Amino acid sequence: MALAAASLTLLGAVAFGPAPADGGPVPLVQPAGWPRPTYDATRNPLTGAGVALGRALFYDPGLSRDGTISCASCHLQATGFTHVDHAVSHGIEGRLGRRNSLALVNLAWNPTFHWDGGVNQLDVQALNPITNAAEMDNTLAAVVGTLTRSRAYRGQFARAFRGDSVVTGQRVLLALAQFTSGLVSYRSRYDKYVRHEAGGEFSAQELNGLALFRANCASCHREPLFTDYSFQNNGLALDSQAPDAGRAAITGRAADSLRFRVPSLRNIERTAPYMHDGRFRRLRDVLHHYTAGLHQSATLAPQLRAPLRLSPDEQKDLTAFLLTLTDHDFLTDSRFAYPGAGPAFPTDPAAIQPIPTP
């Protein structure tokens, strides 16, 4: 337990700590050695009641126009808070989105959101799926009306917002941000390895895979978050049936054509299919792409212009390492589950260490 305690610190925008019984301020934890989060929680202070409200909203299909699609419909906890049964997201009435659902993980560190970086604030990110015609196809005003008619929700809003039961669009988005900012994955076997904790032992194959990863992949998938949050053209040929310009659709710059967010590799074992359009279903397909399938174009990432050379055995070793990024505690944590699945904030106070006062 001493090792676990040494690996965490209290901060203002990370995983949920033990919640007070009265729904008051929630202490948060940040893994040691990680950069400070980008998210400014002082503008949306987390409370037990606020996180509980956000959790309820996250799992409620009532946010969609026809009451059939919730946030969790495309972001399942067991699969790293993404979907696994189709290449692109599915919305109401079976409508197909344009892109694969990104995993919701470590969002407090994100400077931008979505594959194209079209949103730069977690506090408003949920507005996109709520109003997107291919997803929930709703309006924030309609969501507010639905929630206002619910006595139970009015009570939750009162507990979350200092006794004021008025439901507003801003409060809906802030509550969702309180919940999603706490979706932090930091307890994989890799994490235990770098923290020298019990259960973090690596085999010779995994150690070689780590060395290969650091030599060939870490320039974009930077530890410990396994992304640098940049936008890159990773050599995917344009799909003529569903052309997608990527970041260029936001910036209008030709230099951003075919550039998409570098996703985190945490829990990659569970988050297939891969790429912005879900074209690859297996990790071996992804590695084949990088070693033999790169499409040359003007905006191809510079680090991919030289071919990646990995033998079949090295690809197996690299895959073995990637599997150490699976965080089983995160994938089964009852704090993040459907509200009826367990208590909202169980955690061990002994696993939290306050930041020393300056």
C-alpha positions, 0 to 999 in steps of 0.5 A: 500500500505504501507504493500505491500511496507514493504514486498518487497526489491530490490535484484539481482535475484528475481521477475521483478520490473518496467523495464526501457523504454530503456530495461536497468537493471531491478530492482528485488524484494525479499519477506521479510523474504525469504532466499537470492536466490541461483542464482547469477544474477551478472553473467547474469544481468537482463535487460528489453531487456534480459527478453523480449527476454527470454519471446519470446523464452519461448513461441516460438515453433521454439526452437523444431526440428519440430517447434511444441513444446515450453517451454510453451507447458509443462509449462502453466502459468494458471497451475503454469507453468506445464501441467495438461492434462497428467501424463508425458511431451509430446514432438514433434511427440507425444513422451512421456517423462519419468516424470511429468513436474515440475512447474517453480516457484521460480527458483532463489532459486533452487540449482539444477533442474529437478526431479533428480537434474541432472542440477545445473545451471539455466543458462544451464537448458534449454539445457536439454529440447531443446536437449532431444529426447522425448521433443524438440529433437533439437540441440543448433546449429540448434536453433541458425541457426533458430534464426539467420535467423530471422531479428526480433530476431537479433534485439532483441539479439542486444537490449539484448546484448549491440548492438551485434546482433550475436545469440549464444547458450550461449545467448539463454540460458542466455535469457531464464534464465533471464525470468525464474528467475523472475517467483516468486510466493509470493502473495498467501493468505498464504503470505498475512497471514504471512505478516499480510496484508489485504486479508490474513485472515484464517478460523478456518479450514485453521488455523488448516490445517496450524498447521497440515501442520507444524506438519506433512509436513514442515520437507521437504516442508519448509516455505516459499518456501515449499520445502527444495530442498532435494531428498527423497524417499516418499514411491512410489512403483516402476512402473514396466512398467516405472522403474525410479531410480530417483537421483541414475541415476545421482549419481550412489549411491544405497542410492539415489535409488527412491529418487526424488526432494521434489517439492514446494507446491506453487500453488498445487491446479493448478499443478496436476497431482502429483508426479514425474510420475504424478500418482495421479490426486487429492490431496485426492489421495496424502493424502491417499498415505501418510496415507495409501499407503506408500511402504516400502523400504531401502531408504524410507525417515526416517520421513515417516517410522512412519505412518502419522495419519490424520483423514478424517476431518484433511485431509480436514483441511490440504487440505483447508490450501494447497489451500491458497498457490494458487497465483492468481496474479502469475497465471495471471500476464501479465509479464509472459504471451504470449508476445502478451497478455500484456505489458512485465513489468507492476508493481507498483513502490510503491510496491518496497522498496530499500535495505538500503545502508550499 
